[in-house]
Amino acid sequence: MTRVLLVALDGSYRTGAFVEAAERLQIELVVAASGVRPLTQGPGGGLRLEPGRTRAALAAITRAHRQRPFVAILPTDDGSVEMASIVARHLGLPGNSRGAVQATCCKAAFRTACHDAGLPTPHFRLIDLTQPTLMQIVGVRFPCVAKPLRLSASRGVIRAEDSIGLNAALARIGKLLENEGGKDSTHVLVEDFVAGCELAIEGLLHRGKLRILALFEKPGAMAGPYFEENIYLTPPRFNPLWSRAIERQLAKTCQALGLREGPVHAECRISPTGIVFIEIANRTVGGRCGRLLRFGSGYSLEELVLMNAVGQPPAVKLAVGAAGVMMIPVPGQGILRRVEGITAARRIPGIESVEVDVRRGQRLVPWPEGGAYPGFIFAHGVTPDAVLQALQSAHAQLCFVIDAELPVAINSATQATSGALRRAS
């Protein structure tokens, strides 16, 4: 049986989809993950990796490889792409170079690589948050967008109209990064705002050849000041000539970055000056949006990724009709009490499912600090317009009842007294 290693983040929602896909394809999938949560095991079992110990992880994976060789290494999320690449290079399996992976994981590296390759790129600069920012932003063109280098799902991305707004955005992002920690948490990318219709592209790379699986339109202006994604719609409602132009430009960009293998999730805008890619990731689409894709062959997105990884990419074609998903917007900050109207939303014609994940007592945090959607609404229909209307109608039925958060101050004298009582007991 063909054996594949899936390098997963602890608790990743994508892991289960890959495990199910491997079972259907009869591929022995071994899940390698780190963390304290119970390990999700694939058909081939699981490997527990110790966080931050790359050498020990490579040793454990190498031992498993020697017992029964892996033919491919796959990541689940942005946070596991680099480790998956290191493993592939260590074992001599197909993968991407260190520079290519860096360009997909770090927004500044992506902009630099595109600029050096002569690809359409907005003006950009890197801001060091450990130094005063006023002098660093002299000459920035407005409107602009400030972005953390490694956060996904548009977290921390803020549009600014002037230097005062940009300084405020940098301070806000700095506070977010201070709480998040991790790599590149002291720098922020600032670049020209790119106007235009935004799209997402799902594709697969095998030996450097790109195959487009689907294009998603993101209806709405997407003009900021924050950039929480809302709706993915496929097929997009524009001239098919743009589809071919986007495919050519994406293939050219992947080649310039040195990307040769694996899934590709890209986002671009059709600006007044042409196609500009916002970012490219070496993983599948986020959230549960991959479920939106129905292929005429009956394969799921994760099945296609696995088949591509083992060198058996099938000829696929999207099923007839239109489809869409709404990532339910966070309605406001506070503590959730209940969600009303779910049954009514499910009764809207064209709606396939309404999935609300948040629970009573859960804290809701909107963008740009937030990063978790309350749930998803899926719809299918004859035309994209019909699907869009169904999604918007279903969302209109939902009502989130939220209590405001109340700040709690702990009296220092009371805290000292309670500490003394605990010591006495």
Buried (B, 14 or more C-beta within 10 A) or exposed (E): EBBBBBBBBBEBEBBBBBBBBBEEBEBBBBBBBBBEEEBBBBBBEBBEBEEEEBEEBBEBBEEBBEEEEBBBBBBBBBBBBBBBBBBBBBBEBBBBBEEBBBBBBBBBBBBBBBBEEEBBBBEBBBBEBEEEBEEBBEEBEBBBBBBBBBBBBBBBBBBBEEBEBBBBBBEBBBEBBEEBEEEBBBBBBBBBBBBBBBBBBBBBBBEEEBBBBBBBBBBEEBEBBBBBBBBBBBBBBEEEEBBEBBBEBBBBBBBBBBBBBBBBBBBBBBBEEEBBBBBBBBBBBBBBBBBBBBBEEEBBBBBBBBBBBBEEBEEBEBEEBBBBBBBBBBBEBBBBEEBEBBEBBBEBEBBBBBBBEBEEEEEBBBBBBBBBBBBBBBBBBEEBEBBBBBBBBBBEBBEBEBEEEEEEEEEEEEEEEEEEEEEEE
